[in-house]
Amino acid sequence: MVLSKIQDDFRVVLSLENHCSPAQQEIMADNLQMTFGESLLSDMLADFPDTLPSPEALKFKVLVKNKKIGTLKETHERKGSDKRGDNQDKETGVKKLPGVMLFKKKKVRWSKIALALSDLVIYTKAEKFKSFQHSRLYQQFNENNSIGETQARKLSKLRVHEFIFHTRRFITRIYPKATRADSSNFNPQEFWNIGCQMVALNFQTPGLPMDLQNGKFLDNGGSGYILKPHFLRESESYFNPSNIKESMPITLTIRLISGIQLPLTHSSSNKGDTLVIIEVFGVPNDQMKQQTRVIKKNGELLIYCIELPLAFFFYTYLLFIRQGFSIMSKISYRRVPLFSRMGESLEPASLFVYVWYVR
């Protein structure tokens, strides 16, 4: 893999799907160091020996996510030494833990990991998820979990508070189930609702999930980092996205003023029947859909108001379905660019809207 230029100031995490021999892993380590140079984080930061740094502290850094041998202290002590040919066994599988009787004993497998590659893994060590209890007792701050969508969906329904507590302490990645052979996607919003930091999607497959993904990060310049709401960060929070007991709903109003340079249709007059559908995605209580009236054979939109009462405005996002584009809500006049259903820009096509809310 070659990255010609990293456009963003914030850290980039390279998640390695590593099935290589130790010798090939050493070549991978050399290539990573040669490609990224000083930008590659290869040692813990002095101010963060036992806690995760913020994205701000890791600006301009590239992090490697992979299996790791030993501790960060041991990695630091090996800094500058020759690690070629020095490989260690990494135990995989689940064993019975002393004093904990909740885990079934399974066959233990061993895999070789090259220290040269292992020592490039600092704050993003890949660790198999076993249970929330195991994580509370044994998981280290720099260990990240990857959980399949099926298991994650089940846990989000049965143990939602434990799940949210887990995402407050550890970076958690959700990945598509293996049966998605067609590279289809799941709705990422259900896992954002419980604080999961990474939701893996098949970017090659356009559709609603990718529209939500692109819309979520549109207003922050596509940096990929958004601060989670306070109720997903507070240690005493009892937030449950499926059971919101207390809320201060507000009324969000979107005035569609006009459409600009709307794309041509296949009709003989090249003027389609214009319709805008506004759909809200967020916690289940917020999800709704409303639409304007149809304007026959007109390439522009007349003024039309839609009022949407929302329960949790600051954690709810809007998706304009008609051309598949997204917008974060703010109180202002906005020019909203249009995208095709395949995610391609339709510039200069856009909508001119005014957005405001009343408590």
SEMIDREN-612553 format. One record per residue (C-alpha): residue number from 1; residue in one letter; x, y, z. Coordinates in Angstrom, 3 decimals. Example, Ala and Ser with C-alpha at 12.3 -4.5 7.8 and 13.67 -1.06 7.14 Angstrom:
[site 1,"A",[12.300,-4.500,7.800]]
[site 2,"S",[13.670,-1.060,7.140]]
***
This chain:
[site 1,"M",[0.000,0.000,0.000]]
[site 2,"V",[1.304,3.465,-0.882]]
[site 3,"L",[-0.214,6.689,0.417]]
[site 4,"S",[0.948,9.605,-1.709]]
[site 5,"K",[-0.218,12.262,0.733]]
[site 6,"I",[-2.144,12.366,3.987]]
[site 7,"Q",[-4.573,15.255,3.608]]
[site 8,"D",[-5.670,15.434,7.235]]
[site 9,"D",[-3.799,16.777,10.247]]
[site 10,"F",[-5.260,14.205,12.620]]
[site 11,"R",[-3.905,10.731,13.174]]
[site 12,"V",[-4.370,7.951,10.650]]
[site 13,"V",[-4.861,4.386,11.925]]
[site 14,"L",[-3.646,1.591,9.642]]
[site 15,"S",[-5.462,-1.608,10.582]]
[site 16,"L",[-3.382,-4.506,9.271]]
[site 17,"E",[-4.936,-7.775,8.112]]
[site 18,"N",[-1.777,-9.701,8.823]]
[site 19,"H",[-1.333,-13.317,7.659]]
[site 20,"C",[2.360,-13.042,6.815]]
[site 21,"S",[5.349,-15.035,7.995]]
[site 22,"P",[7.745,-13.364,10.492]]
[site 23,"A",[10.222,-12.659,7.686]]
[site 24,"Q",[7.549,-10.910,5.628]]
[site 25,"Q",[6.388,-9.029,8.717]]
[site 26,"E",[9.898,-7.608,9.106]]
[site 27,"I",[9.711,-6.381,5.513]]
[site 28,"M",[6.314,-4.823,6.301]]
[site 29,"A",[7.860,-3.032,9.292]]
[site 30,"D",[10.714,-1.711,7.133]]
[site 31,"N",[8.285,-0.488,4.478]]
[site 32,"L",[6.117,1.276,7.041]]
[site 33,"Q",[9.099,3.057,8.552]]
[site 34,"M",[10.478,3.988,5.132]]
[site 35,"T",[7.114,5.275,3.896]]
[site 36,"F",[5.990,7.297,6.904]]
[site 37,"G",[9.301,8.179,8.568]]
[site 38,"E",[8.917,10.383,11.642]]
[site 39,"S",[5.142,10.417,11.227]]
[site 40,"L",[4.951,6.732,12.218]]
[site 41,"L",[4.337,6.453,15.958]]
[site 42,"S",[6.816,3.853,17.223]]
[site 43,"D",[6.992,4.713,20.928]]
[site 44,"M",[4.575,5.910,23.598]]
[site 45,"L",[4.313,9.645,24.156]]
[site 46,"A",[6.018,10.902,27.298]]
[site 47,"D",[2.832,12.512,28.601]]
[site 48,"F",[0.710,9.404,27.953]]
[site 49,"P",[2.469,6.324,29.374]]
[site 50,"D",[-0.733,4.745,30.719]]
[site 51,"T",[-3.649,6.580,29.092]]
[site 52,"L",[-4.829,7.070,25.527]]
[site 53,"P",[-3.764,10.391,23.976]]
[site 54,"S",[-6.341,12.684,22.442]]
[site 55,"P",[-6.527,13.105,18.651]]
[site 56,"E",[-4.979,16.543,19.191]]
[site 57,"A",[-1.901,15.002,20.859]]
[site 58,"L",[-1.503,12.592,17.936]]
[site 59,"K",[-1.748,15.130,15.139]]
[site 60,"F",[0.321,14.285,12.059]]
[site 61,"K",[0.919,10.740,13.355]]
[site 62,"V",[0.282,7.365,11.736]]
[site 63,"L",[-0.662,4.503,14.077]]
[site 64,"V",[-0.450,0.785,13.311]]
[site 65,"K",[-3.245,-1.488,14.554]]
[site 66,"N",[-2.102,-5.110,14.805]]
[site 67,"K",[-1.359,-7.861,17.308]]
[site 68,"K",[1.404,-7.058,19.766]]
[site 69,"I",[3.830,-8.897,22.026]]
[site 70,"G",[4.573,-7.584,25.503]]
[site 71,"T",[3.931,-4.202,27.091]]
[site 72,"L",[4.589,-0.629,26.024]]
[site 73,"K",[7.342,-0.421,28.638]]
[site 74,"E",[9.119,-3.386,27.065]]
[site 75,"T",[8.718,-1.806,23.638]]
[site 76,"H",[10.257,1.400,24.944]]
[site 77,"E",[13.227,-0.491,26.404]]
[site 78,"R",[13.898,-2.143,23.012]]
[site 79,"K",[13.924,1.187,21.200]]
[site 80,"G",[16.874,1.369,18.826]]
[site 81,"S",[17.897,-2.286,19.175]]
[site 82,"D",[18.188,-4.765,16.291]]
[site 83,"K",[15.034,-6.902,16.218]]
[site 84,"R",[15.613,-8.833,13.014]]
[site 85,"G",[15.061,-12.559,13.422]]
[site 86,"D",[13.629,-11.996,16.904]]
[site 87,"N",[10.144,-13.477,16.815]]
[site 88,"Q",[7.833,-14.583,19.565]]
[site 89,"D",[4.749,-16.739,19.847]]
[site 90,"K",[1.434,-15.024,20.335]]
[site 91,"E",[-1.259,-17.092,22.012]]
[site 92,"T",[-4.668,-16.961,20.356]]
[site 93,"G",[-7.900,-18.491,21.506]]
[site 94,"V",[-9.551,-18.451,24.938]]
[site 95,"K",[-8.203,-20.119,28.031]]
[site 96,"K",[-9.670,-20.541,31.464]]
[site 97,"L",[-8.744,-17.598,33.676]]
[site 98,"P",[-7.904,-18.019,37.377]]
[site 99,"G",[-10.887,-17.166,39.519]]
[site 100,"V",[-13.192,-16.606,36.557]]
[site 101,"M",[-15.466,-19.474,35.545]]
[site 102,"L",[-17.371,-17.765,32.747]]
[site 103,"F",[-15.149,-18.738,29.833]]
[site 104,"K",[-15.129,-22.090,28.104]]
[site 105,"K",[-11.775,-23.696,27.548]]
[site 106,"K",[-10.895,-23.795,23.881]]
[site 107,"K",[-8.057,-25.140,21.846]]
[site 108,"V",[-5.121,-22.758,22.005]]
[site 109,"R",[-3.310,-21.821,18.796]]
[site 110,"W",[0.001,-20.061,18.467]]
[site 111,"S",[1.101,-17.662,15.771]]
[site 112,"K",[4.475,-16.085,15.114]]
[site 113,"I",[4.765,-12.312,15.368]]
[site 114,"A",[7.903,-10.419,14.414]]
[site 115,"L",[9.078,-8.014,17.113]]
[site 116,"A",[9.994,-5.475,14.446]]
[site 117,"L",[6.312,-5.186,13.500]]
[site 118,"S",[4.984,-5.718,17.024]]
[site 119,"D",[6.971,-2.759,18.343]]
[site 120,"L",[5.280,-0.444,15.844]]
[site 121,"V",[1.959,-1.091,17.612]]
[site 122,"I",[1.583,1.441,20.422]]
[site 123,"Y",[-1.900,2.675,21.335]]
[site 124,"T",[-3.854,0.426,18.953]]
[site 125,"K",[-3.121,-3.142,19.952]]
[site 126,"A",[-5.653,-5.555,18.466]]
[site 127,"E",[-7.126,-7.762,21.186]]
[site 128,"K",[-9.911,-10.332,20.808]]
[site 129,"F",[-13.112,-9.363,22.608]]
[site 130,"K",[-14.203,-11.976,25.137]]
[site 131,"S",[-16.739,-10.283,27.397]]
[site 132,"F",[-17.379,-6.977,29.121]]
[site 133,"Q",[-16.427,-8.543,32.454]]
[site 134,"H",[-13.112,-9.787,31.074]]
[site 135,"S",[-12.378,-6.329,29.657]]
[site 136,"R",[-13.095,-4.633,32.981]]
[site 137,"L",[-10.756,-7.019,34.808]]
[site 138,"Y",[-7.884,-7.547,32.396]]
[site 139,"Q",[-7.947,-5.340,29.316]]
[site 140,"Q",[-5.198,-2.719,29.064]]
[site 141,"F",[-5.852,0.871,28.030]]
[site 142,"N",[-4.066,0.479,24.667]]
[site 143,"E",[-5.947,-2.682,23.640]]
[site 144,"N",[-8.704,-2.291,21.050]]
[site 145,"N",[-11.551,-4.693,20.336]]
[site 146,"S",[-13.196,-5.642,17.053]]
[site 147,"I",[-16.731,-7.019,17.387]]
[site 148,"G",[-18.854,-8.434,14.564]]
[site 149,"E",[-22.107,-6.646,13.796]]
[site 150,"T",[-24.292,-9.607,14.837]]
[site 151,"Q",[-22.684,-9.957,18.259]]
[site 152,"A",[-22.541,-6.177,18.714]]
[site 153,"R",[-26.237,-5.785,17.885]]
[site 154,"K",[-27.146,-8.489,20.395]]
[site 155,"L",[-24.994,-6.922,23.120]]
[site 156,"S",[-26.418,-3.464,22.399]]
[site 157,"K",[-29.885,-4.777,23.181]]
[site 158,"L",[-29.102,-7.043,26.143]]
[site 159,"R",[-26.262,-5.135,27.841]]
[site 160,"V",[-26.456,-1.601,26.528]]
[site 161,"H",[-25.095,0.117,29.669]]
[site 162,"E",[-22.117,-2.250,29.840]]
[site 163,"F",[-21.491,-1.651,26.141]]
[site 164,"I",[-21.489,2.145,26.547]]
[site 165,"F",[-19.209,1.838,29.596]]
[site 166,"H",[-16.867,-0.331,27.503]]
[site 167,"T",[-16.675,2.260,24.695]]
[site 168,"R",[-15.830,4.946,27.253]]
[site 169,"R",[-12.668,3.055,28.206]]
[site 170,"F",[-11.593,1.228,25.057]]
[site 171,"I",[-11.570,1.881,21.326]]
[site 172,"T",[-14.192,-0.420,19.829]]
[site 173,"R",[-14.528,-1.327,16.170]]
[site 174,"I",[-17.624,-2.903,14.601]]
[site 175,"Y",[-17.158,-4.846,11.368]]
[site 176,"P",[-19.643,-6.391,8.888]]
[site 177,"K",[-20.671,-10.013,9.290]]
[site 178,"A",[-18.965,-12.597,7.100]]
[site 179,"T",[-22.155,-13.454,5.211]]
[site 180,"R",[-22.161,-10.043,3.497]]
[site 181,"A",[-20.505,-11.576,0.438]]
[site 182,"D",[-22.094,-8.880,-1.737]]
[site 183,"S",[-20.234,-6.164,0.235]]
[site 184,"S",[-23.515,-4.752,1.527]]
[site 185,"N",[-23.522,-2.477,4.578]]
[site 186,"F",[-25.372,-2.213,7.871]]
[site 187,"N",[-26.724,1.013,9.356]]
[site 188,"P",[-23.793,2.560,11.282]]
[site 189,"Q",[-26.060,4.842,13.322]]
[site 190,"E",[-27.126,2.079,15.712]]
[site 191,"F",[-23.501,1.613,16.794]]
[site 192,"W",[-22.687,5.330,16.907]]
[site 193,"N",[-25.630,5.593,19.304]]
[site 194,"I",[-23.756,3.490,21.866]]
[site 195,"G",[-20.400,5.199,21.435]]
[site 196,"C",[-18.454,2.844,19.143]]
[site 197,"Q",[-15.476,4.762,17.793]]
[site 198,"M",[-14.913,2.797,14.588]]
[site 199,"V",[-17.697,1.423,12.392]]
[site 200,"A",[-16.261,-0.411,9.385]]
[site 201,"L",[-18.209,-0.085,6.139]]
[site 202,"N",[-17.675,-1.304,2.595]]
[site 203,"F",[-16.854,2.031,0.988]]
[site 204,"Q",[-17.155,0.524,-2.485]]
[site 205,"T",[-20.914,0.030,-1.972]]
[site 206,"P",[-23.012,3.224,-2.210]]
[site 207,"G",[-26.325,3.565,-0.450]]
[site 208,"L",[-27.917,4.805,2.755]]
[site 209,"P",[-25.151,3.592,5.148]]
[site 210,"M",[-22.459,5.396,3.147]]
[site 211,"D",[-24.669,8.503,2.900]]
[site 212,"L",[-24.872,8.523,6.701]]
[site 213,"Q",[-21.117,8.001,6.973]]
[site 214,"N",[-20.304,10.838,4.586]]
[site 215,"G",[-22.893,13.151,6.117]]
[site 216,"K",[-21.698,12.588,9.672]]
[site 217,"F",[-18.184,13.788,8.886]]
[site 218,"L",[-19.084,16.385,6.248]]
[site 219,"D",[-19.102,19.445,8.491]]
[site 220,"N",[-15.774,18.731,10.199]]
[site 221,"G",[-13.937,18.721,6.895]]
[site 222,"G",[-13.895,14.938,6.690]]
[site 223,"S",[-11.238,14.652,9.405]]
[site 224,"G",[-12.851,11.495,10.772]]
[site 225,"Y",[-12.983,12.693,14.383]]
[site 226,"I",[-16.069,13.995,16.170]]
[site 227,"L",[-16.331,14.445,19.941]]
[site 228,"K",[-18.919,12.079,21.366]]
[site 229,"P",[-21.900,13.645,23.207]]
[site 230,"H",[-21.433,14.128,26.933]]
[site 231,"F",[-23.916,11.367,27.794]]
[site 232,"L",[-21.641,8.864,26.037]]
[site 233,"R",[-18.559,10.153,27.882]]
[site 234,"E",[-19.776,10.626,31.454]]
[site 235,"S",[-18.994,7.779,33.848]]
[site 236,"E",[-22.313,8.162,35.676]]
[site 237,"S",[-24.447,8.274,32.542]]
[site 238,"Y",[-27.307,5.801,32.200]]
[site 239,"F",[-28.120,6.697,28.622]]
[site 240,"N",[-30.025,4.084,26.652]]
[site 241,"P",[-30.757,5.039,23.020]]
[site 242,"S",[-33.753,2.701,22.917]]
[site 243,"N",[-35.304,3.949,26.156]]
[site 244,"I",[-34.998,7.701,26.576]]
[site 245,"K",[-36.858,8.679,29.731]]
[site 246,"E",[-35.922,12.344,30.013]]
[site 247,"S",[-35.609,14.767,27.153]]
[site 248,"M",[-36.088,18.398,26.227]]
[site 249,"P",[-37.491,18.173,22.699]]
[site 250,"I",[-37.046,21.081,20.353]]
[site 251,"T",[-38.687,21.950,17.063]]
[site 252,"L",[-36.376,22.050,14.093]]
[site 253,"T",[-37.643,23.905,11.041]]
[site 254,"I",[-36.131,23.623,7.589]]
[site 255,"R",[-37.267,26.044,4.921]]
[site 256,"L",[-36.514,24.856,1.406]]
[site 257,"I",[-36.133,28.068,-0.550]]
[site 258,"S",[-35.005,26.908,-3.965]]
[site 259,"G",[-33.214,24.337,-6.017]]
[site 260,"I",[-30.246,25.413,-8.132]]
[site 261,"Q",[-29.136,23.737,-11.360]]
[site 262,"L",[-30.994,20.519,-10.591]]
[site 263,"P",[-29.833,17.644,-12.825]]
[site 264,"L",[-31.730,16.897,-16.010]]
[site 265,"T",[-34.100,13.971,-16.144]]
[site 266,"H",[-34.871,11.505,-18.915]]
[site 267,"S",[-38.263,13.052,-19.627]]
[site 268,"S",[-38.945,14.744,-22.967]]
[site 269,"S",[-39.091,18.192,-21.366]]
[site 270,"N",[-35.946,17.594,-19.318]]
[site 271,"K",[-37.904,18.821,-16.311]]
[site 272,"G",[-38.738,16.283,-13.652]]
[site 273,"D",[-41.313,16.245,-10.899]]
[site 274,"T",[-39.360,17.736,-7.999]]
[site 275,"L",[-39.703,16.263,-4.524]]
[site 276,"V",[-37.509,16.541,-1.424]]
[site 277,"I",[-37.704,13.953,1.325]]
[site 278,"I",[-36.151,14.779,4.689]]
[site 279,"E",[-35.335,11.825,6.897]]
[site 280,"V",[-33.945,11.991,10.427]]
[site 281,"F",[-31.516,9.375,11.740]]
[site 282,"G",[-30.409,9.146,15.345]]
[site 283,"V",[-31.833,7.509,18.427]]
[site 284,"P",[-35.021,5.556,17.638]]
[site 285,"N",[-37.285,8.238,19.171]]
[site 286,"D",[-35.934,10.808,16.712]]
[site 287,"Q",[-36.254,8.838,13.505]]
[site 288,"M",[-38.895,10.182,11.159]]
[site 289,"K",[-39.482,11.154,7.543]]
[site 290,"Q",[-41.316,14.076,5.954]]
[site 291,"Q",[-41.505,15.410,2.419]]
[site 292,"T",[-42.477,18.417,0.388]]
[site 293,"R",[-45.296,18.418,-2.096]]
[site 294,"V",[-44.468,17.430,-5.651]]
[site 295,"I",[-43.743,20.257,-8.083]]
[site 296,"K",[-44.686,19.092,-11.559]]
[site 297,"K",[-42.213,19.580,-14.417]]
[site 298,"N",[-40.211,22.189,-12.624]]
[site 299,"G",[-36.453,22.337,-12.170]]
[site 300,"E",[-36.704,24.607,-9.119]]
[site 301,"L",[-38.242,24.318,-5.655]]
[site 302,"L",[-40.838,26.694,-4.260]]
[site 303,"I",[-40.657,27.846,-0.637]]
[site 304,"Y",[-41.879,25.079,1.615]]
[site 305,"C",[-41.553,24.594,5.403]]
[site 306,"I",[-41.202,21.303,7.249]]
[site 307,"E",[-41.234,21.175,11.041]]
[site 308,"L",[-39.512,18.267,12.793]]
[site 309,"P",[-39.742,17.842,16.606]]
[site 310,"L",[-36.557,16.142,17.814]]
[site 311,"A",[-35.818,14.599,21.196]]
[site 312,"F",[-32.018,14.748,21.065]]
[site 313,"F",[-31.132,17.444,18.551]]
[site 314,"F",[-27.386,17.435,19.174]]
[site 315,"Y",[-27.020,13.733,18.429]]
[site 316,"T",[-29.353,13.534,15.463]]
[site 317,"Y",[-28.411,13.937,11.817]]
[site 318,"L",[-30.441,14.737,8.742]]
[site 319,"L",[-30.280,12.915,5.457]]
[site 320,"F",[-31.887,14.349,2.337]]
[site 321,"I",[-32.829,11.201,0.453]]
[site 322,"R",[-33.874,12.542,-2.947]]
[site 323,"Q",[-30.360,12.801,-4.365]]
[site 324,"G",[-28.585,11.035,-1.515]]
[site 325,"F",[-26.798,13.867,0.308]]
[site 326,"S",[-26.407,14.809,3.932]]
[site 327,"I",[-26.262,17.963,6.025]]
[site 328,"M",[-25.531,18.762,9.654]]
[site 329,"S",[-28.098,21.160,11.109]]
[site 330,"K",[-27.119,24.710,12.068]]
[site 331,"I",[-29.070,27.936,12.441]]
[site 332,"S",[-28.283,29.665,9.182]]
[site 333,"Y",[-28.850,29.894,5.469]]
[site 334,"R",[-27.137,26.953,3.858]]
[site 335,"R",[-26.277,25.921,0.356]]
[site 336,"V",[-26.537,22.151,0.380]]
[site 337,"P",[-24.644,20.354,-2.427]]
[site 338,"L",[-26.305,17.408,-4.123]]
[site 339,"F",[-24.819,13.978,-4.685]]
[site 340,"S",[-26.053,11.110,-6.797]]
[site 341,"R",[-27.175,7.810,-5.339]]
[site 342,"M",[-23.711,6.510,-6.209]]
[site 343,"G",[-22.139,9.188,-4.010]]
[site 344,"E",[-20.837,11.287,-6.902]]
[site 345,"S",[-20.949,15.084,-6.743]]
[site 346,"L",[-23.616,16.762,-8.895]]
[site 347,"E",[-22.031,20.229,-8.709]]
[site 348,"P",[-23.308,22.886,-9.202]]
[site 349,"A",[-26.668,21.310,-8.295]]
[site 350,"S",[-27.717,22.274,-4.773]]
[site 351,"L",[-30.560,23.299,-2.505]]
[site 352,"F",[-30.797,26.670,-0.793]]
[site 353,"V",[-32.262,26.238,2.699]]
[site 354,"Y",[-32.756,28.068,5.961]]
[site 355,"V",[-32.482,26.072,9.198]]
[site 356,"W",[-33.451,27.105,12.728]]
[site 357,"Y",[-34.829,25.594,15.898]]
[site 358,"V",[-37.040,26.620,18.814]]
[site 359,"R",[-36.964,25.036,22.275]]
***
